[in-house]
Amino acid sequence: MLSTVARTVVPLLGRFTVTADEAAVLAPGSIVAANHSSLVDPGVVLAAVRRLGVEPVVLATAGLWRIPLLGGALAREGHIPVHRGTARAAEALDAAADALAAGRVVVLYPEGRLPRRTDAADGPPAPFRTGLARLAATGAPVVPLGQAGARRISSGSTAKQLAGLATAPLRRPGVHVHFGAPLRLDGDVATATARAHAAVTAAWRTAAARLTETS
């Protein structure tokens, strides 16, 4: 349901486009690693992944499960809450590993949090945490996803974010998502994390360039 809603709503908020490297494929049991820039990212990423015919499982902050209706939908569809900063944080990786073993595509944000900036400009991904590398140790291929333009829909203070969402259908800001080719993250955690960061950054740079070309 959430993928269907995202696929319907995101194109209404702006000019939504998706591209992929020739070798990009979302095989069963893959991890999609996406850069994180805005509160609307989950909708943008779900809409993009859905265009490739996939209904993913998403790792997201556990606070979303406390929102009426949304929390119930997240639970029903098997998405995975991340209890950051608690003893339960590791549970998310265990649940994600189970989803991968079952052939689901798992989406996560290796940065772990949104940028602290309040402007609407895009920027390269912040340093990654180690969760992606540890999850990829299962042998799952990692598909880098770069997205640019979501901050033009919603960024800044709470009031500005709400205003941005309300005016986006009139402003029609551009949003572009690019999928890179899958990679295997072998080796130690630090090396694997650096490789993943470089791949997602490259996908983001492609997305940002495509967005500039179409603006």
BANURO-532923 format. One record per atom (N, C-alpha, C, O): x, y, z; atom name; residue number from 1; residue in three letters. Coordinates in steps of 0.1 Angstrom, whole numbers. Atoms other than C-alpha are relative to their C-alpha. Layout:
// BANURO-532923
   east  north     up  atome  num  residu
      X      Y      Z     CA  NUM     ALA
...
//
This chain:
// BANURO-532923
   east  north     up  atome  num  residu
      8    -12      0      N    1     MET
      0      0      0     CA    1     MET
      9     13      0      C    1     MET
      6     22     -8      O    1     MET
     -8    -12     -1      N    2     LEU
     27     25     10     CA    2     LEU
      8      2    -14      C    2     LEU
      9     14    -18      O    2     LEU
     -7     -2     13      N    3     SER
     46     19    -23     CA    3     SER
    -10      5    -11      C    3     SER
     -6     14    -19      O    3     SER
     11     -4      9      N    4     THR
     13     24    -42     CA    4     THR
     -3     15      2      C    4     THR
     -4     23     -7      O    4     THR
      2    -14     -4      N    5     VAL
      7     57    -23     CA    5     VAL
     11      8     -5      C    5     VAL
      9     19    -11      O    5     VAL
    -11     -8      4      N    6     ALA
     42     69    -29     CA    6     ALA
      1      1    -15      C    6     ALA
      4     12    -20      O    6     ALA
      0      0     14      N    7     ARG
     40     60    -66     CA    7     ARG
    -10     10     -6      C    7     ARG
     -8     16    -16      O    7     ARG
     11     -9      5      N    8     THR
      8     81    -69     CA    8     THR
      3     14      4      C    8     THR
      1     24     -3      O    8     THR
     -1    -13     -6      N    9     VAL
     17    110    -46     CA    9     VAL
     13      8     -5      C    9     VAL
     12     20     -8      O    9     VAL
    -13     -7      3      N   10     VAL
     54    118    -54     CA   10     VAL
     -1      7    -13      C   10     VAL
      4     19    -13      O   10     VAL
      0     -8     13      N   11     PRO
     48    127    -91     CA   11     PRO
     -9     12      1      C   11     PRO
     -8     21     -7      O   11     PRO
      9    -12     -1      N   12     LEU
     21    151    -79     CA   12     LEU
      8     12      7      C   12     LEU
      4     23      5      O   12     LEU
     -7    -10     -8      N   13     LEU
     46    169    -57     CA   13     LEU
     11      7     -9      C   13     LEU
     16     18     -5      O   13     LEU
    -11     -6      8      N   14     GLY
     72    176    -85     CA   14     GLY
      2     -8    -12      C   14     GLY
     -6    -18    -15      O   14     GLY
     -4      7     12      N   15     ARG
     88    165   -117     CA   15     ARG
      9    -11      3      C   15     ARG
     21     -9      5      O   15     ARG
     -7     12     -6      N   16     PHE
     98    130   -107     CA   16     PHE
      6     -9    -12      C   16     PHE
     -2    -13    -20      O   16     PHE
     -6      8     10      N   17     THR
    123    111   -129     CA   17     THR
     10    -10      6      C   17     THR
     16     -8     17      O   17     THR
     -8     11     -5      N   18     VAL
    143     79   -125     CA   18     VAL
      9     -5    -11      C   18     VAL
      4     -7    -22      O   18     VAL
     -9      7     10      N   19     THR
    174     65   -143     CA   19     THR
      8    -11      7      C   19     THR
      7    -12     20      O   19     THR
     -7     11     -6      N   20     ALA
    196     35   -138     CA   20     ALA
     12     -3     -9      C   20     ALA
     11     -2    -21      O   20     ALA
    -11      5      8      N   21     ASP
    230     23   -149     CA   21     ASP
     -4    -13     -7      C   21     ASP
    -14    -19     -3      O   21     ASP
      4     11      8      N   22     GLU
    228     -4   -175     CA   22     GLU
      1    -13      8      C   22     GLU
     -8    -22      5      O   22     GLU
     -1     13     -8      N   23     ALA
    239    -31   -150     CA   23     ALA
     -8      0     12      C   23     ALA
     -8     -9     20      O   23     ALA
      8     -1    -12      N   24     ALA
    216    -19   -123     CA   24     ALA
    -12    -10      0      C   24     ALA
    -20    -10    -10      O   24     ALA
     11      9     -1      N   25     VAL
    191    -46   -112     CA   25     VAL
     -3     -2     15      C   25     VAL
      6     -3     23      O   25     VAL
      4      3    -14      N   26     LEU
    171    -52    -80     CA   26     LEU
     -4    -15      1      C   26     LEU
    -15    -18      1      O   26     LEU
      2     14     -1      N   27     ALA
    175    -89    -76     CA   27     ALA
     -6     -3     14      C   27     ALA
     -3      4     23      O   27     ALA
      5      4    -13      N   28     PRO
    156   -107    -48     CA   28     PRO
     12     -1     10      C   28     PRO
     23     -7      7      O   28     PRO
    -11      0    -10      N   29     GLY
    177   -104    -16     CA   29     GLY
     10     10     -1      C   29     GLY
     21      9      4      O   29     GLY
     -9    -11      1      N   30     SER
    193    -71    -25     CA   30     SER
     -2     10     11      C   30     SER
    -13     11     16      O   30     SER
      1    -12     -9      N   31     ILE
    201    -41     -3     CA   31     ILE
      0     12     -9      C   31     ILE
     10     14    -17      O   31     ILE
     -1    -13      6      N   32     VAL
    193     -7    -16     CA   32     VAL
      5     10     10      C   32     VAL
     -1     13     20      O   32     VAL
     -6    -10     -9      N   33     ALA
    215     19      0     CA   33     ALA
     -2     14     -6      C   33     ALA
      3     17    -16      O   33     ALA
      4    -13      5      N   34     ALA
    202     55     -4     CA   34     ALA
      5     11      9      C   34     ALA
      6     10     21      O   34     ALA
     -4    -12     -8      N   35     ASN
    214     89      6     CA   35     ASN
    -13      6      6      C   35     ASN
    -24      4      1      O   35     ASN
     11     -5     -8      N   36     HIS
    192    107     31     CA   36     HIS
      1     15      1      C   36     HIS
     11     21      6      O   36     HIS
     -1    -14      0      N   37     SER
    184    144     26     CA   37     SER
    -13      7      5      C   37     SER
    -12     19      8      O   37     SER
     13     -6     -3      N   38     SER
    147    151     34     CA   38     SER
    -10     -9      7      C   38     SER
     -8    -22      5      O   38     SER
     10      8     -6      N   39     LEU
    117    139     53     CA   39     LEU
     -8     -7    -10      C   39     LEU
    -15    -17     -7      O   39     LEU
      8      7     10      N   40     VAL
    101    130     20     CA   40     VAL
      8    -11     -7      C   40     VAL
      3    -17    -16      O   40     VAL
     -8     10      7      N   41     ASP
    129    107     10     CA   41     ASP
     -6    -14      0      C   41     ASP
     -6    -20    -11      O   41     ASP
      6     13      1      N   42     PRO
    110     75     20     CA   42     PRO
    -10     -1    -11      C   42     PRO
    -10    -11    -18      O   42     PRO
     10      0     12      N   43     GLY
     82     84     -5     CA   43     GLY
      7      0    -13      C   43     GLY
      3     -7    -22      O   43     GLY
     -7     -1     13      N   44     VAL
    107     93    -32     CA   44     VAL
      7    -13     -3      C   44     VAL
      6    -18    -14      O   44     VAL
     -7     12      2      N   45     VAL
    127     61    -27     CA   45     VAL
    -10    -11     -3      C   45     VAL
     -8    -20    -12      O   45     VAL
     10     10      2      N   46     LEU
     96     39    -25     CA   46     LEU
     -5      1    -14      C   46     LEU
     -7     -9    -21      O   46     LEU
      6     -2     14      N   47     ALA
     82     54    -57     CA   47     ALA
     10     -4    -10      C   47     ALA
      6    -10    -21      O   47     ALA
    -10      4     10      N   48     ALA
    115     49    -75     CA   48     ALA
      2    -15     -1      C   48     ALA
      3    -21    -12      O   48     ALA
     -1     14      0      N   49     VAL
    119     13    -64     CA   49     VAL
    -12     -7     -6      C   49     VAL
    -11    -17    -13      O   49     VAL
     12      6      6      N   50     ARG
     83      6    -73     CA   50     ARG
      0      1    -15      C   50     ARG
     -6     -8    -22      O   50     ARG
      0     -1     14      N   51     ARG
     90     18   -108     CA   51     ARG
      8    -12     -6      C   51     ARG
      7    -15    -18      O   51     ARG
     -7     11      5      N   52     LEU
    114    -11   -111     CA   52     LEU
     -7    -13      4      C   52     LEU
     -1    -24      2      O   52     LEU
      9     12     -2      N   53     GLY
     86    -35   -101     CA   53     GLY
      3     -7     14      C   53     GLY
      0    -19     15      O   53     GLY
     -4      6    -12      N   54     VAL
     98    -41    -65     CA   54     VAL
     -8      6     12      C   54     VAL
     -9     19     12      O   54     VAL
      6     -5    -13      N   55     GLU
     79    -38    -31     CA   55     GLU
     10     -3     11      C   55     GLU
     11    -14     15      O   55     GLU
    -11      2    -10      N   56     PRO
    108    -33     -6     CA   56     PRO
     -5      0     14      C   56     PRO
    -16      4     18      O   56     PRO
      1     -2    -14      N   57     VAL
    112    -36     31     CA   57     VAL
      9     12      4      C   57     VAL
     20     12     -1      O   57     VAL
     -8    -12     -3      N   58     VAL
    124     -3     46     CA   58     VAL
      4      0     15      C   58     VAL
     -5     -2     23      O   58     VAL
     -4     -3    -13      N   59     LEU
    145      3     77     CA   59     LEU
     -2     15      3      C   59     LEU
      3     23     -5      O   59     LEU
      3    -14     -3      N   60     ALA
    132     35     93     CA   60     ALA
     -1      3     15      C   60     ALA
     -2     -7     23      O   60     ALA
      1     -3    -14      N   61     THR
    132     53    126     CA   61     THR
    -12     -4      7      C   61     THR
    -23     -3      2      O   61     THR
     11      7     -7      N   62     ALA
    110     36    152     CA   62     ALA
    -11     10      3      C   62     ALA
    -22      6      6      O   62     ALA
     10    -10     -3      N   63     GLY
     92     69    159     CA   63     GLY
    -11      0    -10      C   63     GLY
    -22      4     -6      O   63     GLY
     11      0     10      N   64     LEU
     72     65    127     CA   64     LEU
    -11    -10      4      C   64     LEU
    -22     -8      0      O   64     LEU
     10     10     -4      N   65     TRP
     55     35    142     CA   65     TRP
    -10      5     10      C   65     TRP
    -20     -1     13      O   65     TRP
      9     -5    -10      N   66     ARG
     39     57    168     CA   66     ARG
    -10     10     -6      C   66     ARG
    -19     15      1      O   66     ARG
      9     -9      7      N   67     ILE
     21     78    142     CA   67     ILE
    -13     -8     -4      C   67     ILE
    -12    -18    -10      O   67     ILE
     12      7      3      N   68     PRO
    -16     68    139     CA   68     PRO
     -1     -3    -15      C   68     PRO
      3      5    -23      O   68     PRO
      2      5     14      N   69     LEU
    -25     49    107     CA   69     LEU
     13     -4     -7      C   69     LEU
     15    -15    -12      O   69     LEU
    -13      3      6      N   70     LEU
     11     51     94     CA   70     LEU
      7    -11      7      C   70     LEU
     12    -21      1      O   70     LEU
     -7     10     -8      N   71     GLY
     25     30    122     CA   71     GLY
     -7    -14     -3      C   71     GLY
      1    -24     -4      O   71     GLY
      6     13      3      N   72     GLY
     -1      3    115     CA   72     GLY
      3     -5    -14      C   72     GLY
      5    -17    -15      O   72     GLY
     -3      4     14      N   73     ALA
      6      3     78     CA   73     ALA
     14     -5     -1      C   73     ALA
     17    -15     -8      O   73     ALA
    -14      4      0      N   74     LEU
     43      0     84     CA   74     LEU
      2    -14      6      C   74     LEU
      9    -22      1      O   74     LEU
      0     14     -6      N   75     ALA
     38    -30    107     CA   75     ALA
     -6    -10     -9      C   75     ALA
      0    -21    -10      O   75     ALA
      7      9      8      N   76     ARG
     14    -47     84     CA   76     ARG
      9     -4    -12      C   76     ARG
      8    -16    -16      O   76     ARG
     -8      2     12      N   77     GLU
     38    -44     54     CA   77     GLU
     14     -5      3      C   77     GLU
     22     -7     -6      O   77     GLU
    -13      7     -3      N   78     GLY
     68    -58     73     CA   78     GLY
     12      9      0      C   78     GLY
     23      5      1      O   78     GLY
    -11     -9     -1      N   79     HIS
     89    -26     74     CA   79     HIS
      6     -1     14      C   79     HIS
      0     -6     24      O   79     HIS
     -8      3    -12      N   80     ILE
    116    -26    101     CA   80     ILE
      3     13      8      C   80     ILE
     10     22      3      O   80     ILE
     -4    -11     -8      N   81     PRO
    118     -1    130     CA   81     PRO
     14      0      5      C   81     PRO
     19    -11      9      O   81     PRO
    -13     -1     -5      N   82     VAL
    152     11    140     CA   82     VAL
     -1      9     13      C   82     VAL
     -4     20     13      O   82     VAL
      1     -7    -13      N   83     HIS
    154     20    177     CA   83     HIS
     14      6      3      C   83     HIS
     22      0     10      O   83     HIS
    -13     -6     -1      N   84     ARG
    184     43    175     CA   84     ARG
      4      4     14      C   84     ARG
     -4      8     22      O   84     ARG
     -5     -4    -13      N   85     GLY
    206     48    206     CA   85     GLY
     -5     -8     11      C   85     GLY
     -4     -4     23      O   85     GLY
      5      9    -11      N   86     THR
    190     19    225     CA   86     THR
      6    -14     -2      C   86     THR
     13    -16    -12      O   86     THR
     -5     14      1      N   87     ALA
    199    -17    233     CA   87     ALA
     -7     -8    -11      C   87     ALA
     -2    -19    -15      O   87     ALA
      7      7     10      N   88     ARG
    174    -27    207     CA   88     ARG
      4      3    -15      C   88     ARG
     -1     -2    -24      O   88     ARG
     -4     -5     13      N   89     ALA
    192    -10    178     CA   89     ALA
      4    -12     -9      C   89     ALA
      1    -12    -21      O   89     ALA
     -5     11      8      N   90     ALA
    208    -43    167     CA   90     ALA
    -11     -9     -6      C   90     ALA
     -9    -16    -15      O   90     ALA
     11      8      4      N   91     GLU
    174    -59    163     CA   91     GLU
     -4      3    -15      C   91     GLU
     -8     -6    -22      O   91     GLU
      3     -4     14      N   92     ALA
    169    -40    130     CA   92     ALA
      8     -8    -10      C   92     ALA
      3    -12    -20      O   92     ALA
     -9      7     10      N   93     LEU
    199    -56    113     CA   93     LEU
     -4    -15      0      C   93     LEU
     -4    -21    -11      O   93     LEU
      4     14      0      N   94     ASP
    187    -91    125     CA   94     ASP
    -13     -2     -9      C   94     ASP
    -14    -11    -16      O   94     ASP
     13      1      8      N   95     ALA
    152    -85    110     CA   95     ALA
      3      2    -14      C   95     ALA
     -3     -4    -23      O   95     ALA
     -3     -2     14      N   96     ALA
    167    -71     78     CA   96     ALA
      7    -12     -6      C   96     ALA
      4    -16    -17      O   96     ALA
     -6     12      5      N   97     ALA
    189   -102     75     CA   97     ALA
    -10    -11     -3      C   97     ALA
     -9    -18    -13      O   97     ALA
     11     10      3      N   98     ASP
    158   -124     78     CA   98     ASP
     -8      4    -12      C   98     ASP
    -11     -5    -20      O   98     ASP
      8     -4     12      N   99     ALA
    140   -103     51     CA   99     ALA
      8     -3    -12      C   99     ALA
      3     -8    -22      O   99     ALA
     -8      3     11      N  100     LEU
    170   -107     28     CA  100     LEU
      0    -15     -3      C  100     LEU
     -1    -19    -15      O  100     LEU
      0     14      2      N  101     ALA
    171   -144     34     CA  101     ALA
    -13     -5     -6      C  101     ALA
    -14    -16    -13      O  101     ALA
     13      3      5      N  102     ALA
    134   -145     25     CA  102     ALA
     -2      5    -15      C  102     ALA
    -12      3    -21      O  102     ALA
      0     -5     14      N  103     GLY
    142   -128     -9     CA  103     GLY
     -6     14     -1      C  103     GLY
     -8     18    -12      O  103     GLY
      5    -14      1      N  104     ARG
    129    -93      0     CA  104     ARG
     12      9     -3      C  104     ARG
     23      6      0      O  104     ARG
    -10    -11      3      N  105     VAL
    147    -62    -12     CA  105     VAL
     -1     10     12      C  105     VAL
    -12     14     16      O  105     VAL
      0     -8    -12      N  106     VAL
    157    -41     18     CA  106     VAL
      6     14     -3      C  106     VAL
     17     15     -9      O  106     VAL
     -5    -14      2      N  107     VAL
    161     -3     17     CA  107     VAL
      5      6     14      C  107     VAL
     -2      5     24      O  107     VAL
     -5     -7    -12      N  108     LEU
    183     15     43     CA  108     LEU
      7     13     -4      C  108     LEU
     12     15    -15      O  108     LEU
     -8    -12      1      N  109     TYR
    199     49     48     CA  109     TYR
     12     -1      8      C  109     TYR
     12      1     20      O  109     TYR
    -12      3     -8      N  110     PRO
    235     43     58     CA  110     PRO
      5     12      8      C  110     PRO
     12     11     18      O  110     PRO
     -5    -12     -8      N  111     GLU
    240     79     70     CA  111     GLU
     -7      0     14      C  111     GLU
     -1      6     23      O  111     GLU
      6      2    -13      N  112     GLY
    215     72     98     CA  112     GLY
     -8     12      4      C  112     GLY
    -16     11     14      O  112     GLY
      8    -12     -4      N  113     ARG
    200    107    100     CA  113     ARG
      0     10    -11      C  113     ARG
      8     10    -21      O  113     ARG
      1    -11      9      N  114     LEU
    191    138     81     CA  114     LEU
     11     10      1      C  114     LEU
     16     11     12      O  114     LEU
    -10    -11     -2      N  115     PRO
    215    167     74     CA  115     PRO
     -6     10      9      C  115     PRO
    -18     12     11      O  115     PRO
      4    -10    -10      N  116     ARG
    215    194    100     CA  116     ARG
     -3     14     -7      C  116     ARG
     -7     23      0      O  116     ARG
      2    -12      7      N  117     ARG
    213    221     73     CA  117     ARG
    -15      4     -1      C  117     ARG
    -23     -5      0      O  117     ARG
     14     -4      2      N  118     THR
    181    242     69     CA  118     THR
     -3      5    -14      C  118     THR
    -14      8    -17      O  118     THR
      3     -4     14      N  119     ASP
    186    253     33     CA  119     ASP
     -5    -11     -8      C  119     ASP
     -5    -23     -4      O  119     ASP
      6     10      9      N  120     ALA
    170    236      3     CA  120     ALA
     10     -7     -9      C  120     ALA
      6    -14    -18      O  120     ALA
    -10      6      9      N  121     ALA
    203    227    -14     CA  121     ALA
      4    -14      3      C  121     ALA
      3    -18     14      O  121     ALA
     -5     13     -2      N  122     ASP
    215    192    -20     CA  122     ASP
     15      0      4      C  122     ASP
     22     10      1      O  122     ASP
    -14      1     -3      N  123     GLY
    248    180     -7     CA  123     GLY
      4    -15      0      C  123     GLY
     -5    -23      0      O  123     GLY
     -4     14      1      N  124     PRO
    269    148     -9     CA  124     PRO
     -4     -7     13      C  124     PRO
     -5     -1     23      O  124     PRO
      3      7    -12      N  125     PRO
    261    120     15     CA  125     PRO
     10      2     12      C  125     PRO
     22      3      9      O  125     PRO
     -8     -1    -12      N  126     ALA
    274    124     51     CA  126     ALA
      7    -14      2      C  126     ALA
      3    -24     -4      O  126     ALA
     -6     13     -3      N  127     PRO
    297     96     65     CA  127     PRO
    -10    -10      3      C  127     PRO
    -20     -7     10      O  127     PRO
      9     11     -3      N  128     PHE
    281     62     67     CA  128     PHE
      3     -6     14      C  128     PHE
     14     -6     18      O  128     PHE
     -2      9    -11      N  129     ARG
    276     42     98     CA  129     ARG
      3    -14     -5      C  129     ARG
      3    -16    -17      O  129     ARG
     -5     13      5      N  130     THR
    286      6     98     CA  130     THR
    -10    -10     -2      C  130     THR
     -7    -22     -6      O  130     THR
     11     10      1      N  131     GLY
    252    -11     97     CA  131     GLY
     -1     -6    -14      C  131     GLY
     -3    -18    -15      O  131     GLY
      1      5     14      N  132     LEU
    252    -14     59     CA  132     LEU
     11    -11     -2      C  132     LEU
      8    -21     -7      O  132     LEU
    -11      9      2      N  133     ALA
    286    -31     58     CA  133     ALA
     -3    -13      8      C  133     ALA
      0    -24      3      O  133     ALA
      2     12     -8      N  134     ARG
    276    -55     86     CA  134     ARG
    -12     -8     -6      C  134     ARG
    -11    -20     -6      O  134     ARG
     11      8      7      N  135     LEU
    243    -64     68     CA  135     LEU
      5     -6    -13      C  135     LEU
      1    -17    -16      O  135     LEU
     -5      5     13      N  136     ALA
    261    -68     35     CA  136     ALA
      9    -12      2      C  136     ALA
     12    -20     -8      O  136     ALA
     -8     12     -3      N  137     ALA
    283    -94     52     CA  137     ALA
     -8    -13     -2      C  137     ALA
     -2    -24     -2      O  137     ALA
      8     12      3      N  138     THR
    254   -118     46     CA  138     THR
      2     -5    -15      C  138     THR
     -2    -15    -19      O  138     THR
     -2      4     14      N  139     GLY
    265   -118      9     CA  139     GLY
     -9      7     -9      C  139     GLY
     -8      5    -21      O  139     GLY
     11     -7      8      N  140     ALA
    236    -96     -3     CA  140     ALA
      7     10     -9      C  140     ALA
     16     18     -4      O  140     ALA
     -5    -11      9      N  141     PRO
    244    -74    -33     CA  141     PRO
     -6     14      5      C  141     PRO
    -17     14      9      O  141     PRO
      4    -14     -4      N  142     VAL
    242    -36    -25     CA  142     VAL
     -2      8    -13      C  142     VAL
      7     10    -21      O  142     VAL
      3     -9     11      N  143     VAL
    225    -13    -50     CA  143     VAL
      0     14      5      C  143     VAL
     -8     18     12      O  143     VAL
     -1    -14     -4      N  144     PRO
    236     23    -46     CA  144     PRO
    -12      8     -6      C  144     PRO
    -14      7    -18      O  144     PRO
     11     -8      5      N  145     LEU
    207     48    -49     CA  145     LEU
      4     15      4      C  145     LEU
      6     18     15      O  145     LEU
     -2    -15     -2      N  146     GLY
    213     86    -53     CA  146     GLY
    -12      7     -4      C  146     GLY
    -18      5    -14      O  146     GLY
     11     -8      3      N  147     GLN
    185    110    -51     CA  147     GLN
      3     15      3      C  147     GLN
     10     18     12      O  147     GLN
     -2    -15     -1      N  148     ALA
    185    148    -56     CA  148     ALA
    -13      7     -3      C  148     ALA
    -21      3    -11      O  148     ALA
     11     -9      2      N  149     GLY
    159    175    -53     CA  149     GLY
    -11     -2     10      C  149     GLY
    -20      7     11      O  149     GLY
     10      1    -10      N  150     ALA
    138    162    -24     CA  150     ALA
     -1     11     10      C  150     ALA
    -11     14     15      O  150     ALA
      0    -12     -9      N  151     ARG
    149    191     -3     CA  151     ARG
     -7     12     -5      C  151     ARG
    -11     21      2      O  151     ARG
      8    -11      6      N  152     ARG
    132    214    -27     CA  152     ARG
    -15     -2      3      C  152     ARG
    -22      8      2      O  152     ARG
     14      2     -4      N  153     ILE
     99    198    -17     CA  153     ILE
     -1      3     15      C  153     ILE
    -11     10     19      O  153     ILE
      2     -2    -15      N  154     SER
    105    198     21     CA  154     SER
     14      1      7      C  154     SER
     22     -9      6      O  154     SER
    -12     -2     -8      N  155     SER
    134    212     42     CA  155     SER
     -1     11      9      C  155     SER
    -11     19      8      O  155     SER
      1    -12     -9      N  156     GLY
    141    236     70     CA  156     GLY
     -8     -3     13      C  156     GLY
     -9    -15     17      O  156     GLY
      8      1    -12      N  157     SER
    120    242    101     CA  157     SER
    -13     -8     -3      C  157     SER
    -17    -10    -15      O  157     SER
     13      7      2      N  158     THR
     87    224    107     CA  158     THR
    -10      8     -8      C  158     THR
    -16      2    -17      O  158     THR
     10     -8      7      N  159     ALA
     67    253     94     CA  159     ALA
      4      1    -15      C  159     ALA
     -5      0    -23      O  159     ALA
     -5      0     14      N  160     LYS
     89    255     62     CA  160     LYS
     -3    -13     -7      C  160     LYS
     -6    -13    -19      O  160     LYS
      2     13      7      N  161     GLN
     86    218     56     CA  161     GLN
    -15     -2     -3      C  161     GLN
    -18     -6    -14      O  161     GLN
     14      1      3      N  162     LEU
     48    219     59     CA  162     LEU
     -4     10    -12      C  162     LEU
    -12      6    -20      O  162     LEU
      3     -9     11      N  163     ALA
     47    250     36     CA  163     ALA
      5     -5    -13      C  163     ALA
     -1     -4    -23      O  163     ALA
     -6      5     13      N  164     GLY
     70    233     11     CA  164     GLY
     -9    -11     -5      C  164     GLY
    -11    -12    -17      O  164     GLY
      9     11      4      N  165     LEU
     47    202     10     CA  165     LEU
    -13      6     -6      C  165     LEU
    -18      1    -17      O  165     LEU
     13     -6      5      N  166     ALA
     16    224      5     CA  166     ALA
      2      7    -13      C  166     ALA
     -8      7    -21      O  166     ALA
     -2     -8     12      N  167     THR
     31    245    -23     CA  167     THR
      7     -8    -11      C  167     THR
      7     -4    -23      O  167     THR
     -8      8     10      N  168     ALA
     51    217    -41     CA  168     ALA
     -9     -3    -12      C  168     ALA
     -3     -2    -23      O  168     ALA
      8      2     13      N  169     PRO
     22    208    -65     CA  169     PRO
     -1     12     -9      C  169     PRO
     -3     10    -21      O  169     PRO
      0    -12      8      N  170     LEU
     22    244    -77     CA  170     LEU
     14      3     -5      C  170     LEU
     16      7    -17      O  170     LEU
    -14     -3      4      N  171     ARG
     60    248    -78     CA  171     ARG
      6    -10     -9      C  171     ARG
     14     -7    -18      O  171     ARG
     -5     11      8      N  172     ARG
     67    214    -93     CA  172     ARG
     15     -1     -1      C  172     ARG
     21      0    -11      O  172     ARG
    -14      1      0      N  173     PRO
    103    211    -82     CA  173     PRO
      4    -13     -6      C  173     PRO
     -3    -23     -5      O  173     PRO
     -5     12      5      N  174     GLY
    124    185    -99     CA  174     GLY
      6     -9     10      C  174     GLY
     13     -4     19      O  174     GLY
     -6     10     -9      N  175     VAL
    134    153    -81     CA  175     VAL
      5    -12     -9      C  175     VAL
     -3    -17    -18      O  175     VAL
     -6     11      8      N  176     HIS
    157    127    -97     CA  176     HIS
      6    -11      8      C  176     HIS
     13     -8     18      O  176     HIS
     -6     12     -6      N  177     VAL
    167     92    -86     CA  177     VAL
      8     -8    -10      C  177     VAL
      3    -10    -21      O  177     VAL
     -8      8      9      N  178     HIS
    195     72   -100     CA  178     HIS
      5    -12      7      C  178     HIS
     10    -12     18      O  178     HIS
     -5     13     -5      N  179     PHE
    203     35    -94     CA  179     PHE
     14     -3     -6      C  179     PHE
     15     -3    -18      O  179     PHE
    -13      5      5      N  180     GLY
    239     24    -97     CA  180     GLY
      1    -15     -1      C  180     GLY
     -9    -22      2      O  180     GLY
     -2     14      2      N  181     ALA
    253    -10   -105     CA  181     ALA
      2     -7     14      C  181     ALA
      8     -1     22      O  181     ALA
     -2      7    -13      N  182     PRO
    252    -36    -76     CA  182     PRO
     15     -3      2      C  182     PRO
     23     -4     -7      O  182     PRO
    -14      4     -4      N  183     LEU
    284    -43    -57     CA  183     LEU
     -1     -9     12      C  183     LEU
    -10     -9     19      O  183     LEU
     -1      8    -11      N  184     ARG
    295    -68    -32     CA  184     ARG
     10      6     10      C  184     ARG
     21     10      6      O  184     ARG
     -8     -7    -11      N  185     LEU
    309    -54      1     CA  185     LEU
      7    -11      8      C  185     LEU
      3    -14     19      O  185     LEU
     -8     10     -7      N  186     ASP
    336    -79     11     CA  186     ASP
     11      8      7      C  186     ASP
     12     20      6      O  186     ASP
    -11     -7     -7      N  187     GLY
    366    -72     33     CA  187     GLY
     -5      5     14      C  187     GLY
    -16      2     18      O  187     GLY
      3     -5    -14      N  188     ASP
    367    -55     67     CA  188     ASP
    -11     11     -1      C  188     ASP
    -14     17    -11      O  188     ASP
     11     -9     -1      N  189     VAL
    339    -32     79     CA  189     VAL
      4     14     -5      C  189     VAL
     -4     21    -12      O  189     VAL
     -4    -14      4      N  190     ALA
    358      1     74     CA  190     ALA
      2      1    -15      C  190     ALA
     -3     11    -21      O  190     ALA
     -2      0     14      N  191     THR
    368     -8     38     CA  191     THR
    -13     -1     -7      C  191     THR
    -16      6    -17      O  191     THR
     13      2      6      N  192     ALA
    333    -20     29     CA  192     ALA
     -8     13      1      C  192     ALA
    -15     17     -8      O  192     ALA
      7    -13     -2      N  193     THR
    318     12     44     CA  193     THR
      5     11    -10      C  193     THR
     -4     18    -15      O  193     THR
     -5    -10      9      N  194     ALA
    341     34     24     CA  194     ALA
     -4     -3    -15      C  194     ALA
     -7      7    -22      O  194     ALA
      4      4     14      N  195     ARG
    333     15     -9     CA  195     ARG
    -15      4     -2      C  195     ARG
    -18      9    -12      O  195     ARG
     14     -3      1      N  196     ALA
    296     18     -2     CA  196     ALA
     -3     15     -1      C  196     ALA
    -11     20     -9      O  196     ALA
      2    -15      0      N  197     HIS
    299     56      5     CA  197     HIS
      4      5    -13      C  197     HIS
     -3     14    -19      O  197     HIS
     -4     -5     13      N  198     ALA
    318     61    -27     CA  198     ALA
    -10     -3    -11      C  198     ALA
    -13      5    -20      O  198     ALA
     10      4     10      N  199     ALA
    292     42    -47     CA  199     ALA
    -13      8      1      C  199     ALA
    -19     13     -9      O  199     ALA
     12     -8     -2      N  200     VAL
    262     61    -32     CA  200     VAL
      3     14     -4      C  200     VAL
     -6     21    -10      O  200     VAL
     -3    -14      4      N  201     THR
    280     94    -37     CA  201     THR
      1      1    -15      C  201     THR
     -4     11    -20      O  201     THR
      0     -1     14      N  202     ALA
    286     86    -73     CA  202     ALA
    -14      0     -6      C  202     ALA
    -17      7    -16      O  202     ALA
     14      1      5      N  203     ALA
    249     77    -78     CA  203     ALA
     -7     14      3      C  203     ALA
    -15     18     -5      O  203     ALA
      5    -13     -3      N  204     TRP
    240    110    -60     CA  204     TRP
      5     10    -10      C  204     TRP
     -3     19    -15      O  204     TRP
     -5    -10     10      N  205     ARG
    263    130    -83     CA  205     ARG
     -7     -2    -14      C  205     ARG
    -10      8    -20      O  205     ARG
      7      2     12      N  206     THR
    246    114   -113     CA  206     THR
    -14      6      1      C  206     THR
    -19     12     -9      O  206     THR
     13     -5     -2      N  207     ALA
    212    122    -99     CA  207     ALA
      0     16     -1      C  207     ALA
     -9     22     -7      O  207     ALA
     -1    -14     -1      N  208     ALA
    222    158    -92     CA  208     ALA
      3      6    -14      C  208     ALA
     -3     16    -18      O  208     ALA
     -3     -5     13      N  209     ALA
    237    162   -127     CA  209     ALA
    -13     -1     -9      C  209     ALA
    -15      8    -17      O  209     ALA
     12      2      9      N  210     ARG
    205    148   -144     CA  210     ARG
    -10     10      4      C  210     ARG
    -17     16     -5      O  210     ARG
     10    -10     -4      N  211     LEU
    184    172   -123     CA  211     LEU
      4     13     -5      C  211     LEU
     -5     21     -9      O  211     LEU
     -4    -12      6      N  212     THR
    205    201   -135     CA  212     THR
     -3      1    -15      C  212     THR
     -7     11    -20      O  212     THR
      3      1     15      N  213     GLU
    201    190   -171     CA  213     GLU
    -14      3     -3      C  213     GLU
    -18      8    -14      O  213     GLU
     14     -1      3      N  214     THR
    163    189   -168     CA  214     THR
     -6     13      6      C  214     THR
    -18     15      3      O  214     THR
      6    -12     -6      N  215     SER
    158    221   -148     CA  215     SER
     -1     12    -10      C  215     SER
     -6     22     -6      O  215     SER
//
